[in-house]
Amino acid sequence: MPYFERDGISLYYELHGEGFPVLLFAPGGMRSAIAVWQRGAYDPMQRLSDEFQLIAMDQRNAGQSRAPVRKGDGWQVYTEDHLALLDHLGVERCAVLGNCIGGSFGLGLIQAAPERVAAAVLQQPIGLTTENRKLFFDMFDAWAKDLGERPDVDQDALAGFRQAMYGGDDFVFNVSKDFVKTVQTPLLITLGNDPYHPSETSRAIAALAPNAQLLERWKEPELVDDTVAKVRAFLREHAAL
């Protein structure tokens, strides 16, 4: 099983297929891991690996990946992981397909290294509303309860991490609306429709980003084949170095 080790961090990843690389960010919130794709509308590793090289990963402290929790950790440590993994694999430029929290991961990667992201599919991205912050704190706390059983996890660092992840006011937590207005990367957004994935967040990203398109109906069983075809066509169109 492939692991990428750096600075006390062990990231589990898998490669599926060949072709233009697509970095996958799984749903699952703080438990974003490869296995969670199986619970979604479709599994990209099964549906897209015939044409693209899919890079799937368990995020730090999810699935089979492990990392310390340090003072000052926040969204940036995930972006650092993503860039380090791409460097490790020798991938200079890729597309991104992220579901749920993966939408925020994708936008964070675009902010940090726009030249390395050819295009991004953001499926039902998470976002902040006036009513849902407690849901994200509760989700973090459930994950942290398990993590807190590790003797190497500092509780003060964990509390700071919680605030850094979900205590801010940015509408997708890690980037601002002003930044999204500047994003030239082509985006395909599929509409969210629940408290964790508010439809208003999907619509806002699509309205703000200059090169974005929104797919409103996509995950009903009778529509999944058409959705996969549209995602494939979008990735194919922008899969160029």
N, C-alpha and C positions, 0 to 999 in steps of 0.2 A: 504494500500500500504506500503511495507516495506522500511523503511529508516534506514540507519546506521549513527548515529550522533557521531562526535568526533571533539574536538578542533575548534568549529565554522563551521565545515563542515557537510553537509547533503548529503549523497550519496544514491540515489535511486537504488534499485536492485530488481531482480526477480529470483526465483528459478523455474526451469522447469524439471520435470522428477525425476527419482531416478537412483542411480548407482554411478560409479566412477565420481567424480566432474570434470567438465570442465569449466574453467573460460573464459568467452567470452569477447573479446575486439572488439567493433563494429567499422565499418568504419565511415567516416564523418569528419576526421581531428579534429579540436578543438571542433566540434559539435558531437563527437562520443557518440552515444546514442542508446538505445535498438531499437527504432523505425526505425533506419537507416538500420537495417538488412533486412527489408522488401524490400529495393530497390536493394539488392545485387543479385548475381546469385542464391542463395538459403538462406533460413532462418534456421540456425542450430537449433533454438528452435522448429521448426516444424519437422525437418528431423532427429534429433538425440536424442530427449528427451525420446524416448522409451527405450533407453539403458543406457543413462548417465544422471547424474544430472548437468544441465546446469545453471551456475551462470552468469546471464546477468546483466549489470550495465550501468547507465548513468555516464560518466566521469564528474569530477568536472566542474561546470559551463557549462554543456551541458544537454539537456533534462530537467529532473526534479531534477538534483543535483545542489547544490549550495556550494560555498566556497569563502572565501576571496582571494584576490590576494595580495601576500606579497612580499616584497623585498627579492630577492634570490630564488624565485620560478623558477622551471625548470622541466625537466623530472622527477627528483627525487620525486617531490610531488605526481605524479601519482603512482609511485611505492610504496610510503608510503601508499597511499589509498588502493592499491591492497592488500598489505600485511595486512593492518588493517582489511579489509573486510574479508579476509580469516580467520584471527584470530577470528573475531566476529562470523563467521559461524562455527568455530571449524574445519576448513579444514586444515589438516597438509600437504597434498600432493594432487596435482591436475594436470590435463593437461591444456593447454592453446590453444584456437582457436582465433586468431586475424586477422582481415582484415584491410588493409590500414594502418592507424596509429597504429592499433592493433599489427602489426608486431613489431614495435619499442617498444610498451608497453611490449610485450612478451619477447623480448630480454632483456629489462631493468629488468624485474622480474627475469629472469634466472641469470643475473649478480648479483643481490642483494641476491637471495636466491635459488641457483641452486638445493639444496636438496628438495625444495618444488615443483619443476616442473618436472613431469614424462616425458612429451613430449610436443611439441608445433607445431601447424599448423599455418604457417605464410602465409596468403593469400594476394597476390599482395602487398608486403610491400612497404612502401614509402622509398624514398632514394634521396640523394643529387647528382645532376649532375652539370656540368659546366653551364647549361642553365636554371635550374628550381628554383633557390632559390627565385626569385621574386614571383613565384606562391605561395610558402609557406608563404612568408611574406604577400602577398595580402589576402590569406585565413585567416591568423591570424588577419589581420586588420579588415576584415569583421565581424569576431566573436567579436573582441574587441570593435568595434563600438557599438554593441548592449550592451555589458557588461559595456561599459563606461558610459552608462546612469544611472547606479547604483551609488548612492551617496557615498557608502562605498568603491568604487574602486579607488585606488590611481593611477594616470596616470603615474607617474615615475616608480612605481612597475610594471605596465602593460608593459611599454617600456622595462624594464629589462627582464621580462618574455618572451617577443617576441624574444629578442636576445638569451636568454638561450635556447629557444625551437628550433629556426631555423637559428641562426647566426653562429653556429659552423661548423667545418669541418668534423665531423664524418659522415661516409657514410650513416648511417640510423639515423643520428642526435644525438642519445643518447648513442650509444656504438660504439666502434672502430672496425676496421677490425682485429686488434691484439687480441681483446677480442673474437671475433667470432671464431678465430682459436682455441681457448681453450675450446669452448662449447662442452661438451660431451652429452648434452641433445639431444635425437632424435628429428630431425626437418623434417617436411614435408612442402615444400615451393611450392606455386602455382605461376606461372609466372605472373608478371605485364607487362603491355604493353602500358602505356601512360605516359605523363610527370610527373604526381604525383607518379606513381608506375612504375619506369623505369625497363625494363627487365634486364638491367645490374645489378641492385641492387639484384633482385631475384637470378640471376646467380652467383653473387659474394658471397652471403650468402651460397648458395648450394656448391660452390667450396671451401669455407674457412672452414665451419663447418665440423668436422670429421664424424658426424653421420647424415648427411642431404641427403634428396632426393628431386628432383625437378620434379614437374608436369607441363609440358609446356602448354598443352591444357586442359582446365578445365571448363570454364564458358560459352561456347557456349550452347544454350538450349538443343541441342541433346546430350551433354556430361555431363550435370549436374547430372543425376542419377548415372552415373559411378563415377563422382567426389565424390559424397556423400558416395558411397560405399567404395571408397579408403580412404576417411577421417575416416569413421567408422572403417575400418579394422586397420588403423594406430593407432587410439585412443584405440581400443580394445587390440591391441598387447602390448601397453605400459601402460595400465590401471591397475597398480599393486602398492601396497604400499611398 
